[in-house]
Amino acid sequence: MQKSRFLIFSILIIALDQISKFYLINKNLRLTNFLYFNYIENTGAAFGIFQNQKFLLILISVIVFLVLIYYFIKLNNNILLLGISFLFGGILGNSIDRIYFGYVRDFIDFKIWPVFNIADSFNTIGAVLIAYYLIKDGNF
């Protein structure tokens, strides 16, 4: 698959993330017995770590993004490229929030896990794809 298609995935993830955050801002909805849309403003990272460390979190995002660009250019494996494109979209989706608002807008709430968003979901899926490949291929 051409690398440009992977970049399109990243752009679609960013768009989906930002649109979902726009429409669900300040909404608190119960969708099912276990799924809620519960809007929060997270000034930290995953699980609320590094609260109010905006500069540090942006710096980490830039460093990770640059490393991913290097591997995106270097690699030709579709699983790894898909994982990297998911991370591109997730990192940029949350970085837009962090730069523009000073916090990340989270809203997906299962009540047994910290509240998260679409970008977080794709960061997780991307990391799992990369880990799967590395473990499967014996490179881990």
C-alpha positions in Angstrom: 0.0 0.0 0.0 1.3 3.5 -0.8 2.5 5.5 2.1 0.2 8.4 1.2 -2.8 6.2 2.1 -1.4 5.8 5.6 -1.2 9.6 5.9 -4.8 9.9 4.8 -5.7 7.5 7.7 -3.9 9.9 10.0 -5.8 12.9 8.7 -9.1 11.1 9.0 -8.3 10.2 12.6 -7.5 13.8 13.4 -10.7 15.0 11.8 -12.8 12.3 13.6 -11.2 13.2 16.9 -11.7 16.9 16.5 -15.2 16.7 15.2 -16.3 14.3 18.0 -14.7 16.7 20.6 -16.5 19.6 19.1 -19.9 18.0 19.2 -19.6 16.5 22.6 -18.1 19.5 24.5 -19.9 19.9 27.8 -22.2 17.0 27.1 -22.9 14.3 29.7 -25.0 11.5 28.2 -25.7 7.9 29.2 -25.7 5.8 26.1 -26.0 2.3 27.7 -25.6 0.8 31.2 -21.8 0.9 30.8 -21.0 3.6 28.2 -21.3 7.3 28.9 -20.2 10.5 27.2 -18.8 12.4 30.2 -16.9 15.6 29.1 -13.8 16.5 31.0 -10.8 18.7 30.5 -7.6 16.8 31.1 -4.5 18.9 31.7 -2.4 15.8 32.0 -1.6 12.7 30.0 -2.9 9.1 30.3 -4.4 8.2 33.6 -4.0 11.9 34.6 -0.3 11.8 35.0 1.8 15.0 34.5 -1.1 17.2 35.4 -0.6 20.9 34.3 2.7 20.0 32.5 1.6 21.4 29.1 5.1 22.3 27.9 6.5 18.9 28.9 3.6 17.0 27.2 4.0 19.0 24.0 7.7 18.4 24.0 7.3 14.7 24.5 4.7 14.6 21.7 7.1 16.5 19.3 9.9 14.1 20.1 7.8 11.0 19.6 6.3 12.4 16.4 9.8 13.1 15.0 10.9 9.5 15.8 7.8 8.2 14.2 8.4 10.2 11.0 11.9 8.7 10.8 10.5 5.1 11.0 7.6 6.0 8.7 10.1 7.0 6.0 12.4 4.1 6.7 9.9 1.2 6.9 7.7 -0.6 4.4 5.8 -3.0 6.5 2.0 -2.3 6.3 1.3 -3.3 9.9 4.0 -1.0 11.3 3.0 1.8 8.9 -0.7 1.5 10.0 0.4 1.5 13.6 2.5 4.6 13.0 -0.3 6.4 11.1 -2.7 5.7 14.0 -0.1 7.2 16.4 0.3 10.2 14.1 -3.4 10.9 14.2 -3.7 10.3 17.9 -0.7 12.4 18.8 -1.7 15.3 16.6 -5.4 15.1 17.7 -4.5 15.5 21.3 -1.7 18.0 20.6 -4.1 20.3 18.8 -6.2 20.4 22.0 -3.2 20.8 24.2 -1.8 23.7 22.2 -5.1 25.4 21.4 -7.0 24.9 24.7 -4.2 24.0 27.2 -5.9 20.7 28.0 -7.2 17.6 26.1 -10.9 17.1 25.8 -11.9 13.6 26.9 -15.5 12.2 26.9 -15.7 8.4 26.5 -16.4 7.0 29.9 -17.0 3.3 30.8 -16.9 4.2 34.5 -14.3 1.5 35.2 -11.5 3.2 33.3 -10.3 6.8 33.0 -12.2 9.0 30.6 -10.6 9.1 27.1 -11.2 10.2 23.5 -10.9 9.1 19.9 -7.2 10.1 19.7 -6.4 8.1 22.8 -8.1 5.1 21.3 -6.0 5.3 18.1 -2.8 5.8 20.1 -3.6 2.6 21.9 -4.5 0.7 18.8 -1.4 2.0 17.0 0.9 0.9 19.9 -0.8 -2.5 20.0 -0.3 -3.0 16.3 3.4 -2.1 16.6 3.9 -4.3 19.6 2.0 -7.2 17.9 4.4 -7.0 14.9 7.5 -6.7 17.0 6.5 -9.7 19.2 5.2 -11.8 16.2 8.3 -11.1 14.2 10.7 -11.8 17.1 12.1 -8.2 17.1 11.0 -7.5 20.6 
